[in-house]
Amino acid sequence: MEGTDINIELLQKIKLDNIRTNHRKVSCFSRISASVTQYLKYTVPMFSSSSVCNELLEEGLKEKYPNLWKEIEILIPEKNRNKFDWDWKIEEINDEKIREVYKYMEQDRSRTVLSLYSPRSVIAFEYIRQTTPVTSMSAICAGILEKKLKKKFPKLYFEFA
């Protein structure tokens, strides 16, 4: 898809459809991503999994689909987005907390679904869905998130992988 020109007309139509239907969230199934973010919720004050995952997902989409992302940035400018600073380091992994997270996730499979408020990502995924023969947007979303979480939190990621 990235070797071709982006259909701006289709992109604008998708944006308008999403505004009209108030469709602003991306959901994906990822046990690993959900576990890592749940652990961080337990251990980092004021942690927002939605903000972190949204930032990582947008970063991943920008890397994977640069031409598409460039056009989406024109449609939805960065200045309107709320930034969240989350540069901390996890020095030690608390095994007890990891067990708690596993237990929590095993109680209900729906807890492994991440829903993120991300108008830009919604438009990107809808465009990809309409222009490429992809079977699972959730799998693409989960793959991008897992790759980014693995890079940002390697010690923690491998505890849940």
HELIX and SHEET records of a PDB file:
HELIX    1   1 ILE A    8  THR A   21  1                                  14    
HELIX    2   2 ARG A   31  THR A   43  1                                  13    
HELIX    3   3 SER A   49  LYS A   64  1                                  16    
HELIX    4   4 PRO A   66  LEU A   75  1                                  10    
HELIX    5   5 GLU A   78  ASN A   80  5                                   3    
HELIX    6   6 ASP A   95  GLN A  107  1                                  13    
HELIX    7   7 ARG A  109  THR A  112  5                                   4    
HELIX    8   8 PRO A  119  THR A  131  1                                  13    
HELIX    9   9 MET A  137  LYS A  152  1                                  16    
HELIX   10  10 PRO A  154  PHE A  160  1                                   7    
SHEET    1   A 2 LYS A  25  PHE A  29  0                                        
SHEET    2   A 2 VAL A 113  TYR A 117 -1                                        
END                                                                             
